[in-house]
Amino acid sequence: MKRRIGVLGFFIVLGLVFTLSAYAADPIVIGVPTSTGFVEGKECLAVVEMAVAEINAKGGVKVGSEKRMLKVETIDIRDAAPGVPVP
């Protein structure tokens, strides 16, 4: 009997988690186009990721009446690729 209640409770909690996660606000995406082949580009990306981690650890940012997390998306612009002229 106790096992049935435990299993039933588990599935109820699991259902609540999936339901609430479906209604969670999308994160705010911060785009970082940088050249990761240079030290400056790598450091720039590391600074942005560190700031986002600190903000998310404090609960994100408030947009209207809801809190939203931040997310970093990066793309390498390949300035350090072979054949790219350096001015």
C-alpha positions in Angstrom: 0.0 0.0 0.0 2.8 2.4 0.9 4.6 1.5 -2.2 1.5 2.3 -4.4 1.2 5.7 -2.7 4.9 6.4 -3.3 4.7 5.4 -6.9 1.5 7.5 -7.4 3.2 10.5 -5.7 6.2 10.1 -7.9 4.1 10.2 -11.1 2.1 13.2 -9.8 5.3 15.1 -9.1 6.8 14.1 -12.5 3.6 15.3 -14.2 3.8 18.6 -12.4 7.4 19.1 -13.4 6.7 18.5 -17.1 3.6 20.7 -17.0 5.4 23.6 -15.3 8.4 23.3 -17.6 6.2 23.6 -20.6 5.0 27.0 -19.3 8.4 28.2 -18.4 9.5 31.4 -20.2 12.0 31.1 -23.0 15.5 32.4 -22.1 16.8 35.7 -23.4 19.5 34.8 -26.0 22.6 36.9 -26.1 24.5 36.5 -29.3 28.3 36.8 -29.3 29.9 36.9 -32.7 33.6 36.7 -32.1 36.8 35.2 -33.4 37.7 32.4 -31.1 41.0 32.0 -32.8 42.3 35.1 -31.0 43.0 35.4 -27.3 40.8 38.6 -27.3 37.8 36.7 -28.8 38.1 33.8 -26.3 38.4 36.3 -23.4 35.4 38.2 -24.7 33.3 35.0 -24.8 34.5 34.0 -21.3 33.5 37.4 -19.8 30.0 37.2 -21.3 29.5 33.6 -20.1 30.7 34.6 -16.6 28.3 37.6 -16.5 25.4 35.4 -17.6 26.2 32.7 -15.0 26.2 35.4 -12.3 22.9 36.9 -13.4 21.3 33.5 -13.8 22.5 32.4 -10.3 20.6 35.4 -8.9 17.4 34.3 -10.6 17.7 36.0 -14.0 16.3 39.3 -15.1 12.8 40.6 -14.6 10.8 41.2 -17.8 7.4 42.6 -17.0 6.1 40.4 -14.2 8.2 37.3 -14.9 11.8 36.3 -14.3 13.7 35.1 -17.4 17.1 33.5 -17.6 19.8 34.4 -20.0 21.5 32.1 -22.6 24.7 32.7 -24.6 24.9 31.7 -28.2 28.2 32.2 -30.0 29.5 32.0 -33.5 33.1 32.1 -34.7 33.5 34.8 -37.3 36.8 33.1 -38.3 39.0 36.1 -38.5 41.9 33.9 -37.5 41.3 31.5 -40.4 44.1 30.9 -42.9 43.9 33.2 -45.8 42.1 36.0 -44.1 44.1 39.2 -44.6 45.3 41.0 -41.5 45.2 44.9 -41.9 
